[in-house]
Amino acid sequence: MNLTPSQWADVWFAIKPPAAPTPTPTPAPTLTVSATPATCAQGTYISLSWNSVTGATSYDVWRQPPGGTWTRLTPFGGIAPTSYTDSSVSRGNSYNYQVYANSAGVWSNIASVAASDFAVCPTVSPTAPPTPTPTPCQVTTSPSVLNLTVGGATGTVTASVTSGLGSATINRMRFGSYNTSLATVNPTTDLSSPYSTQVMAQACGATAVWGTADLSDGRICQSAAATDTNINVTCPTPTPTSPPTPTPDSSTTLTVFSWNWDTGRFFSGVPITGTQGGTSGTTTYQIGLETNINTTLTAPSSYNGVPFKGWLSCNSRPSTYSCRKSVAVGSDATVIVDYQTTYIISGTVYMDTNENGAKDVGESNYSGGTTVTGPASTTTDISGFYSFSGLGPATYIISLTVPSGYIATTANPGSASLPPDGVVNFGIKPEPTYTISGNVFEDSNDDGVKNGTETNYSGSITISSTGGTVTYPGGGTFSVANLVAGSYTISHDLPSGYTRTYPTNGPPASFTVTVGPSCSTGGANSATCSSGNITSLNFGILSYSPWIQSYGTDVRFDDGFINRMPPFVSDPPTCGSYSSAASYEGYEKINPSSGEYDEGISFTGDSPSDFGSGTAGRHNGWVAGGTSNPEVYNPSKGVLPTSYSFVLSLLKRKGLTSSDISGRCGGGGLGNCQISSSLPLTSGTLGIYKADGNLNLTINTSPLFQNNGDYIILVNGNMTIKNSIEVQTGTTAVFVVSGNITVDKNVGTSDIINSTEKHLQGFYSTDKSFILEGLNNCPATSDKRLNVGGAVIVNAARGGGSFVNNRSLCDSNSLCPVFSVQSRADFIINAPSEIQTQKTVYQEVAP
């Protein structure tokens, strides 16, 4: 019998094993049992019956399956009837049965059922019968309520067909319990009237017993919830009572059985000691008195080398080996003392230096103490040893809590099957650690790669890691040590006056990498993995970035004017580290008459401005807004007057129509619009053109616009500008785009210092973003500088948009801006009246 420890209590209380008959001068009563297998028509069960034995109060039924061990079928305390139906059998098998008469102590002879007698039923191909018209029928069980007590007497439930039987007869009545853990029935099938079964309490609770009748006309009648028998099972609570007055005719017997779990048999000779009574026979210890029994029994700690396991059915346990039992006069009781050979599981936690999963000579034990969990929980001693003792036959799972800083080299958890004694060792080793190292360098050519001439940042900086020990001695070199295998994020704070060039995520700029056997640099461009470690994880920073410059005009960034410029170098030959300069072709000029400069104002909205190592202007240095004095532009109509929807509605109100520009695009349509001749005026001095869709614009003629004309180009989509756009003095050109405006990377100049050419002329308004395409190929190839003559407005529809610069002059970022915009006063003076907004001035005039 292989049972886990958690099952023992349930099994022990379910067994009242038979005792050998006590020798007496007179012959023992005869108990004869017969076993009759059911026919194929009747079902799958074996019916047992036996003669009544004088003095017997109940009977225990035991069964032995083919090649198996004896198993008790009846509940503790036995059953009163002299018959039993065994429904837990399978056809084609042979079974042996024995019956024990309680009180009389009489065993029956073995009644057997051969496999041939309990043969497998032949399979009969069914013939579909005619579909009968079912007649409703009802089974009612009685009584409606049956109260039982665990360990008490059984109760009888009867059943009958109370409606719908008609001319049919009952072939058999079947019984069952809705919850067999609370109550069971026997027999489960009754073939003759009156139909009844015995209900046996198993555990406290409430359930019900049902009845089902199989009728001769093929119908099946069932009981319902309203016609079932409700079963209420209670557990007895011992209540001390005054002992009754003994009578000469009453007798009280307490019997002790000795059970050996190793052999699965009862055995004799255990020297039980008690404060009352005496021994009788060699197998059991019996107290027989005409009075109440209240005694303490004590068993030896072992018998014939088999250790004591425990007592069952005691009222209390005063000590490890003792049992307190009370029996009222005129009653009988039984207690069981168990003996079982126990086993040990032990093992050692050791340092598996060579990682071969076995404890070899010279490998030391772990001395730190750690938890091992199995049948219980224990802690290893200073030599790494642990053990679990007093274990019964079973398979046990043993788990090790691996100490912090170590990893297991053997299977965890392990297992041991008892008997015999088991050994489960655990090998561990220190968890290996890894290192990440790299640099923070001055990326002077803005390519994100630490080149031979680029030096490390020499100032103070903070390196952060999600694990390990960070070391930053200075000089731009850092390391992160003591990292166990896994993924980590490394980041740094940005020194004041610097911008990040690689990586550009954040802030803060960071890498997420993996060290150990699955080492990965996470795509970092210079980093390498070696033996699980990472080197050359480099962060690029720069004290300036690609920047912009205005000449004689204002620049507004409402979310903060961030324009990080290099340290000042004299101009010329450089462009000067000013965010705004005077208007004359990029050079500072003083107005001789007023001594003033026409530098623009840098509007920074409600966020701080940052000009790096440069300034807002060479002379005036005007900055408006910031966190202390925010100045954010909020148009009264929700959108800017240059937005696509606003301009389109303005033209409609004035009755102006547009011409489809696709007719001027040649054969490429809007997707490859190449205009090879000047655009004619559409009404007087006005030329209005519209593109319904994305416009890729290439100008193959100069000038595109006629002299002294006013042009409005509407694009209901995105616009990409593929080359320069010239607008002559006296002419105006307004581009109004509902999507993004993108400037091709080839538009601009490589002469970043001396060129005064304006590559884009006109007034450009986008509802979304103004995007400068770039090569992204520093240091090998610098992008072109783009100069705009006029104005650029982004986010005109106030739905989200920005100025996006994807260009870099690489090393030449230290000399000049990558983008500049210069005012064109003639565009403002000559702007088409058709799109100018009316301003009304109210003045109170006295009568």
C-alpha positions in Angstrom: 0.0 0.0 0.0 1.7 3.2 -1.2 0.3 6.1 0.7 1.6 9.7 1.2 1.7 11.0 4.8 -1.2 13.3 4.1 -3.4 10.2 3.3 -2.6 8.1 6.4 -5.2 9.7 8.8 -8.0 9.2 6.3 -7.1 5.5 5.7 -6.5 4.7 9.4 -9.9 5.8 10.5 -11.5 3.9 7.6 -10.1 0.5 8.7 -11.3 -1.8 11.5 -9.3 -4.9 10.5 -10.4 -8.3 11.5 -9.0 -10.1 14.5 -8.2 -13.8 14.8 -10.8 -15.6 16.6 -10.3 -16.1 20.3 -9.8 -19.7 21.1 -12.7 -21.0 23.2 -13.6 -24.4 24.5 -16.6 -24.5 22.2 -16.6 -24.5 18.4 -16.6 -21.2 16.6 -19.8 -20.2 14.8 -19.8 -21.0 11.1 -19.9 -18.1 8.6 -20.5 -19.0 5.0 -20.4 -16.5 2.2 -21.4 -16.8 -1.4 -20.5 -14.6 -4.3 -22.9 -14.3 -7.3 -21.8 -12.3 -10.4 -24.5 -10.3 -12.2 -25.6 -11.4 -15.7 -24.9 -9.2 -18.6 -28.6 -8.2 -18.6 -28.4 -7.3 -14.9 -25.3 -5.0 -15.0 -21.8 -5.0 -13.6 -21.7 -6.0 -10.0 -21.1 -9.0 -7.7 -23.7 -9.9 -5.0 -22.4 -11.2 -1.7 -24.6 -13.0 0.9 -23.9 -14.9 4.2 -25.6 -16.4 7.1 -26.3 -14.5 10.3 -24.0 -15.2 13.2 -25.3 -15.3 16.8 -24.0 -12.3 18.8 -22.7 -10.4 15.7 -23.7 -6.8 15.6 -22.2 -6.0 12.2 -20.1 -7.4 9.4 -17.0 -6.3 7.6 -16.4 -7.2 3.9 -12.9 -7.4 2.4 -11.9 -8.0 -1.2 -8.8 -9.1 -3.0 -8.5 -8.2 -6.8 -6.3 -10.2 -9.2 -2.8 -10.3 -7.8 -3.6 -7.5 -5.4 -3.9 -7.0 -1.7 -6.9 -7.2 0.6 -9.0 -4.1 0.8 -11.8 -3.3 3.2 -15.1 -2.4 1.3 -17.4 -1.6 4.2 -17.1 1.6 6.4 -15.7 1.6 9.8 -18.1 -0.2 12.2 -19.3 -2.6 9.5 -22.8 -3.0 8.1 -25.8 -4.8 9.7 -27.3 -6.5 6.6 -26.1 -10.0 5.7 -25.6 -9.0 2.0 -23.5 -6.6 0.1 -23.4 -5.5 -3.6 -19.9 -4.8 -4.9 -20.3 -2.4 -7.9 -16.6 -1.3 -8.1 -15.6 -4.4 -10.2 -14.7 -5.0 -13.9 -15.7 -7.8 -16.0 -13.1 -10.3 -17.1 -11.4 -10.3 -13.7 -11.4 -12.7 -10.8 -12.1 -11.6 -7.1 -11.7 -13.1 -3.6 -14.0 -12.0 -0.8 -14.0 -12.5 3.0 -16.5 -11.5 5.6 -15.8 -10.8 9.3 -18.5 -10.9 12.0 -17.9 -8.2 14.6 -18.3 -9.2 18.3 -18.2 -12.9 17.4 -14.8 -12.5 15.7 -15.6 -15.1 13.0 -14.0 -15.1 9.5 -15.8 -16.7 6.6 -14.2 -19.0 4.2 -12.9 -17.3 1.0 -15.7 -16.9 -1.6 -14.2 -16.5 -5.1 -15.5 -15.3 -8.4 -13.5 -16.6 -11.4 -12.8 -14.5 -14.5 -14.8 -17.0 -16.6 -17.8 -16.6 -14.3 -17.5 -12.8 -14.5 -16.9 -12.8 -18.2 -16.9 -9.8 -20.6 -20.3 -9.3 -22.1 -20.5 -9.7 -25.9 -21.2 -6.6 -28.0 -24.6 -6.8 -29.6 -25.4 -4.6 -32.5 -28.4 -2.7 -31.4 -31.5 -2.6 -33.4 -33.2 0.7 -33.2 -36.5 0.2 -31.5 -39.5 2.2 -32.5 -39.6 5.5 -30.7 -42.1 5.2 -27.9 -44.2 8.0 -26.7 -42.7 8.6 -23.3 -45.1 8.6 -20.3 -43.9 10.8 -17.4 -43.1 8.9 -14.3 -41.8 9.8 -10.8 -39.7 8.0 -8.2 -40.1 9.0 -4.6 -37.6 8.0 -1.8 -38.5 7.7 1.8 -38.1 9.2 4.4 -37.8 12.7 3.1 -35.1 13.5 5.7 -32.6 11.1 7.3 -30.3 12.2 10.1 -27.0 10.2 10.6 -23.9 10.5 12.8 -20.4 9.7 11.7 -19.5 6.3 13.3 -23.2 5.7 14.1 -25.8 3.3 12.7 -26.8 3.2 9.1 -30.2 4.4 7.9 -32.6 2.8 5.5 -34.0 4.6 2.4 -36.8 3.0 0.3 -38.0 4.0 -3.1 -41.1 3.4 -5.2 -42.6 4.6 -8.5 -45.3 7.0 -7.3 -46.7 8.0 -10.6 -46.6 7.1 -14.3 -45.8 3.3 -13.8 -48.8 2.2 -15.8 -48.6 -1.5 -16.9 -44.8 -1.5 -16.8 -42.9 -3.4 -14.1 -39.7 -2.4 -12.3 -36.7 -4.3 -13.5 -34.4 -2.8 -10.9 -34.1 0.2 -8.6 -30.8 2.0 -8.4 -29.7 4.2 -5.5 -26.9 6.8 -5.2 -25.6 9.7 -3.1 -25.0 13.1 -4.5 -21.8 13.4 -2.4 -20.2 10.1 -1.6 -17.6 11.9 0.6 -20.4 12.6 3.0 -22.6 9.5 2.7 -22.6 6.3 0.7 -25.3 3.7 -0.1 -25.2 -0.1 -0.3 -26.5 -1.8 -2.2 -26.5 0.5 -5.2 -29.0 -1.7 -7.0 -32.0 -3.6 -5.6 -33.8 -6.2 -7.8 -36.8 -7.0 -5.7 -39.5 -5.1 -3.9 -39.6 -3.5 -1.5 -36.7 -1.6 -2.9 -34.3 -0.2 -0.3 -30.6 0.6 0.5 -28.6 1.3 3.6 -27.0 4.8 3.9 -23.7 5.1 5.7 -22.3 8.4 7.1 -18.8 9.2 6.0 -18.2 12.9 7.0 -20.1 15.8 8.5 -22.3 17.8 6.1 -25.5 17.7 4.1 -26.3 15.8 0.9 -29.2 13.7 -0.6 -29.9 10.2 -1.8 -31.7 9.6 -5.1 -33.5 6.7 -6.6 -33.9 5.7 -10.3 -36.2 2.9 -11.5 -35.4 1.0 -14.8 -38.8 -0.1 -16.2 -39.7 -3.1 -18.4 -40.9 -0.8 -21.2 -37.5 0.8 -21.4 -38.3 4.0 -19.5 -36.1 5.4 -16.7 -37.9 7.0 -13.8 -36.0 9.3 -11.5 -36.5 11.1 -8.3 -36.3 14.8 -8.2 -35.0 17.3 -5.7 -38.4 17.4 -4.1 -38.7 13.6 -3.9 -35.1 12.8 -2.8 -34.2 11.9 0.7 -32.1 14.7 2.4 -29.2 13.4 4.4 -27.9 15.4 7.4 -24.6 14.0 8.8 -23.3 15.2 12.1 -20.1 14.5 13.9 -20.4 13.4 17.6 -19.0 15.7 20.2 -17.9 13.7 23.3 -19.7 15.0 26.3 -18.6 13.9 29.8 -21.5 12.2 31.5 -21.9 10.5 34.9 -21.1 6.8 34.5 -24.3 4.8 34.5 -25.1 2.4 37.2 -23.6 -0.9 36.2 -26.0 -3.9 35.8 -25.0 -7.5 36.2 -26.1 -8.3 32.7 -24.1 -5.5 30.9 -20.5 -6.0 29.6 -18.0 -3.4 28.2 -15.1 -4.4 25.9 -12.2 -2.3 24.6 -10.2 -4.1 22.0 -6.7 -3.0 20.7 -5.6 -4.2 17.3 -1.9 -4.1 16.2 -1.2 -3.3 12.6 2.0 -3.6 10.6 2.1 -1.2 7.7 5.1 -2.8 6.1 3.4 -6.2 5.7 -0.2 -5.0 5.6 -1.2 -7.5 8.3 -2.2 -7.6 11.9 0.4 -9.1 14.2 0.5 -10.2 17.8 2.6 -10.0 20.9 2.7 -6.2 21.3 3.1 -5.6 25.1 0.3 -2.9 25.6 0.2 -1.5 29.1 -2.8 0.2 30.8 -4.2 1.3 34.0 -7.1 -1.1 33.8 -7.9 -4.6 32.5 -5.6 -7.3 31.2 -4.5 -9.1 28.1 -6.3 -11.8 26.3 -4.7 -13.8 23.5 -1.6 -12.8 21.6 -3.0 -10.4 18.9 -5.2 -8.1 20.8 -5.3 -6.3 24.1 -8.8 -6.5 25.6 -10.5 -5.0 28.6 -13.7 -6.8 29.5 -15.6 -5.4 32.5 -19.1 -4.8 33.6 -18.5 -1.1 34.1 -17.5 2.0 32.2 -13.9 2.0 30.8 -11.8 5.1 31.1 -8.2 4.0 30.6 -4.8 5.1 29.3 -3.0 2.6 27.1 0.7 2.8 26.3 2.5 1.1 23.4 6.2 0.5 23.2 8.3 2.8 20.9 9.1 -0.2 18.7 8.3 -3.8 18.4 10.6 -6.4 16.8 12.6 -3.5 15.3 9.6 -1.8 13.7 9.1 1.8 15.0 5.8 3.0 16.5 3.7 5.0 14.0 0.6 6.1 16.0 -2.7 5.4 17.7 -6.1 5.7 16.0 -9.6 6.2 17.4 -8.4 7.6 20.7 -10.3 10.3 22.7 -7.0 12.0 23.5 -3.2 11.5 23.3 -1.6 12.2 26.6 1.9 11.5 25.3 3.6 10.2 22.1 3.0 6.5 22.8 -0.2 6.7 24.8 -3.9 6.6 24.0 -6.8 7.7 26.3 -10.0 5.9 25.6 -13.5 6.0 27.3 -16.2 3.3 26.7 -19.6 3.4 28.2 -21.0 0.4 30.0 -22.7 -2.0 27.6 -20.7 -0.7 24.6 -17.8 -2.0 22.7 -14.9 0.1 21.2 -11.8 -0.5 19.2 -8.5 1.4 19.0 -5.6 0.6 16.7 -1.9 0.9 17.3 0.2 1.1 14.1 3.8 0.1 13.5 5.8 0.9 10.4 9.4 0.9 9.3 10.4 4.5 8.6 13.0 5.8 6.3 15.3 8.8 5.9 16.1 11.3 3.1 19.3 13.1 3.6 21.8 15.0 1.5 24.4 17.7 1.3 24.6 21.1 -0.4 28.1 21.3 -1.9 30.3 23.6 -4.0 30.3 22.0 -7.5 33.6 23.5 -8.6 33.9 21.6 -11.8 30.1 21.9 -12.5 29.7 18.2 -13.4 26.6 17.8 -11.2 28.4 15.3 -8.8 30.2 15.7 -5.5 33.8 15.0 -6.2 36.8 14.6 -4.0 38.1 18.0 -2.9 34.7 19.9 -3.4 33.7 21.6 -0.2 30.3 21.7 1.4 28.3 24.9 1.6 28.5 26.3 5.1 26.2 29.2 5.0 23.0 27.5 5.8 20.0 27.4 3.4 16.5 26.1 3.4 15.6 22.6 2.1 11.9 21.8 1.7 10.4 18.3 1.4 8.1 16.5 3.9 8.9 19.5 6.1 11.2 22.4 6.0 14.7 22.4 7.4 18.0 24.3 7.3 21.4 22.9 6.3 24.0 22.8 9.1 27.5 24.2 8.9 28.6 21.2 6.9 25.8 21.6 4.4 24.0 18.5 5.6 20.2 18.1 6.0 17.9 15.2 6.7 14.2 14.2 7.0 13.5 11.1 9.2 10.4 9.1 10.1 9.2 8.9 6.6 6.9 6.2 5.2 7.0 4.5 1.8 6.3 7.2 -0.9 8.0 9.4 -3.4 9.1 12.8 -2.0 10.0 16.0 -3.8 12.9 17.8 -2.3 13.6 21.5 -3.2 16.6 23.7 -2.4 16.3 27.5 -1.8 19.5 28.5 -3.7 21.5 31.0 -1.6 21.7 34.5 -3.0 24.8 34.9 -5.2 24.8 31.2 -6.3 23.2 29.1 -9.0 22.3 25.4 -8.9 24.4 22.9 -11.0 22.1 19.9 -10.3 18.4 19.3 -10.8 16.3 21.4 -8.4 13.9 20.1 -7.2 15.1 16.5 -6.8 13.1 13.5 -5.8 13.5 10.3 -3.7 11.4 7.1 -3.6 11.3 5.2 -0.3 12.2 2.5 0.5 15.1 2.3 0.8 16.6 5.5 2.4 17.1 8.2 -0.1 19.9 10.7 -0.8 19.4 14.0 -2.7 22.5 16.2 -3.0 22.5 19.7 -4.4 25.4 21.2 -6.2 25.8 25.0 -6.3 28.4 27.4 -7.6 28.9 31.2 -7.2 26.9 33.0 -9.8 29.4 34.5 -12.3 29.5 38.3 -12.6 30.2 40.5 -15.6 31.4 44.0 -16.4 30.3 46.8 -18.7 32.7 49.5 -19.7 32.8 52.5 -22.0 33.4 56.2 -22.5 31.6 59.6 -22.5 33.3 61.4 -25.4 33.2 64.8 -27.2 31.6 63.9 -30.5 33.1 66.9 -32.4 32.0 65.6 -35.8 28.5 64.6 -34.6 28.6 61.1 -36.0 28.0 59.2 -32.8 31.2 57.2 -33.1 34.3 57.7 -31.0 37.0 58.4 -33.6 40.8 58.6 -33.2 41.0 62.3 -32.7 38.0 62.7 -30.4 38.7 62.9 -26.7 36.7 61.9 -23.7 34.7 64.4 -21.7 36.9 65.5 -18.8 34.3 67.0 -16.5 32.2 65.5 -13.8 29.3 63.3 -14.9 27.0 60.7 -13.3 26.7 57.3 -14.8 23.6 55.3 -13.7 22.9 51.6 -13.9 20.0 49.4 -13.0 22.5 47.0 -11.3 26.1 46.4 -10.4 28.7 48.8 -9.0 29.4 51.9 -11.1 32.9 53.4 -11.2 33.6 56.7 -12.8 37.1 57.9 -11.8 37.0 60.8 -14.3 38.4 61.3 -17.7 35.3 60.1 -19.4 35.9 56.4 -18.7 33.3 54.4 -16.7 32.7 50.8 -15.7 29.9 48.8 -14.1 31.0 45.7 -12.3 29.5 42.8 -10.3 26.7 42.2 -12.7 25.0 38.9 -12.8 23.7 37.6 -16.1 20.8 39.6 -17.3 19.7 42.9 -18.9 20.6 46.3 -17.6 20.1 50.0 -18.6 23.1 52.3 -18.5 22.5 56.0 -18.7 24.2 59.3 -17.9 23.2 62.9 -17.0 23.9 65.6 -19.5 26.5 68.2 -18.5 25.3 71.8 -18.6 25.9 73.3 -22.0 26.0 70.0 -23.9 23.7 68.0 -26.1 23.6 64.3 -26.7 24.7 63.0 -30.1 24.6 59.2 -29.4 22.4 57.7 -28.4 19.7 60.3 -28.9 16.9 58.7 -26.9 15.8 60.0 -23.5 16.5 62.1 -21.7 18.5 60.6 -20.2 20.4 59.0 -23.1 20.6 55.3 -22.3 21.6 51.8 -23.6 19.8 48.6 -22.6 22.2 45.7 -22.9 22.6 42.1 -21.8 25.6 40.5 -20.1 26.3 36.9 -19.6 25.9 33.9 -21.9 23.2 35.8 -23.9 25.4 38.9 -24.2 24.0 41.6 -26.5 25.0 45.2 -27.0 21.5 46.2 -27.9 22.7 47.7 -31.2 25.2 50.1 -29.7 27.4 51.1 -32.7 30.9 50.6 -31.1 30.2 48.2 -28.3 31.4 44.6 -28.4 30.7 41.4 -26.3 33.5 39.2 -25.1 33.1 36.3 -22.6 29.8 37.8 -21.6 31.3 41.3 -20.8 30.7 44.5 -22.8 33.3 47.0 -23.8 33.3 50.3 -25.7 29.7 51.2 -24.7 30.3 54.9 -25.7 28.1 57.9 -25.1 28.6 60.9 -27.5 28.0 64.4 -26.3 28.6 67.8 -27.9 28.7 71.3 -26.5 26.7 72.4 -29.5 24.4 70.8 -32.2 23.3 71.7 -35.7 21.8 75.2 -35.2 19.8 77.9 -36.9 20.2 81.6 -37.3 17.9 84.5 -38.3 18.7 87.7 -39.9 16.6 90.8 -39.1 13.5 88.7 -38.2 12.0 87.1 -35.1 11.9 83.4 -34.4 9.3 81.8 -32.1 9.3 78.4 -30.4 6.5 78.4 -27.9 7.7 75.1 -26.3 11.2 76.5 -25.6 13.8 78.0 -27.9 16.6 75.3 -27.9 19.3 76.5 -30.2 22.7 75.2 -29.0 25.5 77.0 -30.7 29.3 76.5 -30.6 31.7 78.8 -28.7 32.1 82.2 -30.4 34.6 82.4 -33.2 35.2 85.8 -34.9 33.0 86.5 -37.9 33.9 86.4 -40.6 35.3 83.8 -41.4 32.5 82.2 -39.3 28.9 83.1 -39.1 29.0 84.2 -35.5 27.4 82.3 -32.6 24.3 84.4 -32.5 20.7 83.1 -32.7 19.7 86.4 -34.4 21.9 88.7 -36.4 21.4 91.9 -38.4 19.6 91.6 -41.8 22.3 92.4 -44.3 23.4 89.1 -45.9 24.4 87.5 -42.6 26.8 90.2 -41.4 26.3 92.7 -38.6 25.7 96.2 -39.9 25.0 99.3 -37.8 22.3 101.8 -39.0 24.5 104.9 -39.3 21.7 107.3 -38.5 20.3 105.6 -35.4 23.1 103.3 -34.2 20.6 100.5 -33.8 20.7 96.9 -35.0 17.8 95.1 -36.7 18.3 91.9 -34.8 15.2 89.8 -34.3 13.6 88.6 -31.0 13.9 85.0 -29.8 10.5 84.0 -28.4 10.7 81.0 -26.1 7.1 80.6 -25.0 6.6 79.2 -21.5 9.8 77.2 -21.4 13.5 78.1 -20.9 15.7 79.0 -23.8 19.1 77.4 -24.4 21.7 78.9 -26.8 24.6 76.7 -25.8 27.8 78.6 -25.9 26.3 81.3 -28.1 23.9 84.1 -27.4 20.5 85.3 -28.5 22.0 88.2 -30.4 25.4 89.9 -30.8 24.2 93.3 -29.5 20.6 93.3 -28.4 20.1 89.6 -27.3 16.4 90.0 -27.0 14.6 87.0 -25.5 10.8 87.0 -24.8 9.0 84.4 -22.6 10.4 81.6 -20.3 9.2 80.0 -17.1 9.2 83.3 -15.1 7.4 85.4 -17.8 5.7 83.0 -20.2 4.7 84.5 -23.6 2.7 81.9 -25.7 0.9 82.9 -28.9 -2.8 82.0 -28.7 -4.7 83.0 -31.9 -8.2 84.3 -31.2 -9.7 82.1 -33.9 -8.1 78.9 -32.7 -6.0 78.6 -35.8 -3.4 80.9 -37.4 -4.7 83.1 -40.2 -2.2 81.3 -42.5 -3.7 77.9 -41.9 -5.1 76.0 -45.0 -8.7 76.0 -43.9 -8.6 79.7 -42.9 -7.0 80.9 -46.2 -9.4 78.6 -48.2 -12.5 80.0 -46.5 -11.2 83.6 -46.9 -10.8 83.1 -50.7 -14.2 81.6 -51.0 -15.8 84.5 -49.1 -14.2 86.8 -51.6 -15.4 84.8 -54.6 -12.0 83.8 -55.7 -11.4 80.5 -57.4 -8.2 78.5 -58.0 -6.6 76.8 -60.9 -5.6 73.1 -60.8 -1.8 73.1 -60.7 -1.6 69.5 -61.9 -2.2 71.0 -65.4 1.2 72.7 -65.1 3.0 69.6 -63.9 3.8 68.0 -67.3 3.2 64.3 -67.5 4.2 63.4 -64.0 1.1 64.6 -62.2 1.2 65.8 -58.6 3.5 63.0 -57.6 6.3 64.2 -59.9 5.2 67.7 -60.7 7.9 69.4 -62.9 7.0 72.9 -63.9 8.9 74.1 -66.9 7.3 77.5 -67.6 6.3 80.5 -65.5 2.9 80.2 -63.9 0.5 82.6 -65.6 -1.7 84.9 -63.5 -5.3 83.7 -63.1 -7.0 87.0 -62.4 -5.5 90.4 -62.9 -2.2 90.4 -60.9 -3.3 87.4 -58.9 -2.4 83.8 -59.5 -4.1 81.2 -57.3 -3.2 77.5 -57.8 -4.3 74.4 -55.9 -3.1 70.8 -55.6 -5.7 68.3 -54.2 -3.2 65.7 -53.0 0.5 65.3 -52.1 2.7 67.6 -54.3 6.3 66.7 -55.2 7.4 70.0 -56.8 10.4 70.5 -59.1 11.0 73.9 -60.7 12.7 73.6 -64.1 12.3 77.3 -65.1 13.4 80.7 -63.7 11.6 82.7 -62.8 8.6 80.6 -61.8 6.5 83.6 -61.0 5.8 86.6 -63.3 7.1 90.0 -62.2 4.8 92.0 -60.0 2.4 89.1 -59.6 0.9 87.9 -56.3 0.7 84.1 -56.1 -1.1 81.8 -53.7 -0.2 78.1 -53.9 -2.7 75.9 -52.0 -1.8 72.2 -51.3 -4.4 69.9 -49.7 -1.8 67.3 -48.6 1.9 67.2 -48.1 4.4 69.2 -50.2 8.0 68.1 -51.0 10.3 70.8 -52.5 12.9 69.2 -54.7 14.9 72.3 -55.7 15.3 76.1 -55.1 12.4 78.5 -55.5 13.1 82.1 -56.5 10.7 85.0 -56.0 11.8 88.3 -57.6 11.5 91.6 -55.9 8.1 93.1 -56.3 6.5 89.6 -56.6 5.0 87.7 -53.7 4.5 83.9 -53.3 2.5 82.3 -50.5 2.6 78.5 -50.0 -0.3 77.2 -47.8 -0.1 73.5 -47.1 -2.5 71.3 -45.0 0.1 68.6 -44.4 3.9 68.7 -44.0 6.4 70.7 -46.0 9.5 68.6 -46.7 12.7 70.2 -48.2 14.8 67.7 -50.2 18.3 67.0 -48.8 19.8 68.4 -52.1 18.3 71.8 -51.7 20.9 74.2 -50.2 24.6 75.0 -50.5 27.9 73.4 -49.6 29.5 76.8 -49.3 28.3 77.2 -45.7 30.2 80.5 -45.0 30.4 82.6 -48.0 27.1 81.9 -49.9 24.4 84.5 -49.6 22.0 82.7 -51.9 18.4 82.3 -50.7 17.4 78.8 -51.7 13.8 79.1 -50.7 12.1 82.4 -51.2 8.5 83.1 -50.2 6.1 82.7 -47.4 5.7 79.0 -46.3 2.9 78.0 -44.0 2.3 74.3 -43.0 -0.6 73.1 -40.8 1.8 70.4 -39.5 5.7 70.2 -39.7 8.4 71.9 -41.7 11.0 69.1 -42.3 14.6 69.4 -43.5 15.8 66.1 -45.0 19.4 65.2 -44.3 22.0 62.6 -45.3 22.8 61.4 -41.8 26.3 60.5 -42.9 28.7 62.4 -40.7 31.6 62.6 -40.7 32.0 61.3 -44.3 29.5 63.7 -45.9 28.2 67.0 -44.5 24.6 68.1 -45.2 23.9 71.3 -47.1 23.1 74.6 -45.5 19.6 75.9 -46.3 18.9 79.7 -46.5 15.4 80.9 -46.6 14.4 84.4 -47.7 10.9 85.1 -46.3 9.1 83.3 -43.5 8.3 79.8 -42.3 5.2 79.0 -40.1 4.6 75.5 -38.6 1.6 74.1 -36.8 -0.7 76.7 -38.3 -3.8 74.5 -37.7 -2.7 74.2 -34.0 -3.2 70.4 -34.3 0.5 69.5 -33.7 3.6 70.2 -35.7 7.1 71.4 -35.4 10.3 72.5 -37.1 12.2 69.3 -37.7 15.9 69.5 -38.6 17.5 66.3 -39.9 20.6 68.0 -41.2 24.1 68.4 -39.7 27.2 70.2 -41.0 29.4 67.7 -39.1 32.6 69.4 -38.1 31.4 72.6 -39.6 28.6 72.9 -37.1 31.2 74.8 -35.2 31.3 77.5 -37.9 27.9 78.2 -39.2 24.2 77.3 -38.9 22.6 74.5 -40.9 19.5 76.7 -41.5 19.0 80.4 -41.7 16.0 82.6 -42.4 16.2 86.3 -43.5 13.3 88.7 -43.6 11.9 90.0 -46.9 10.1 93.2 -46.1 8.7 93.4 -49.6 6.7 90.2 -49.0 4.9 91.9 -46.1 4.4 95.2 -47.9 3.2 93.6 -51.1 1.2 90.7 -49.6 -2.0 90.0 -51.6 -4.9 92.0 -50.2 -7.1 89.0 -50.9 -5.7 87.1 -48.0 -5.0 90.0 -45.6 -7.3 90.0 -42.6 -9.3 93.1 -41.8 -8.6 95.0 -38.7 -11.2 97.3 -37.2 -10.2 100.1 -35.0 -12.9 101.6 -32.8 -12.6 105.2 -31.7 -15.0 107.3 -29.6 -15.7 110.7 -31.2 -17.2 113.3 -29.0 -20.4 114.9 -30.2 
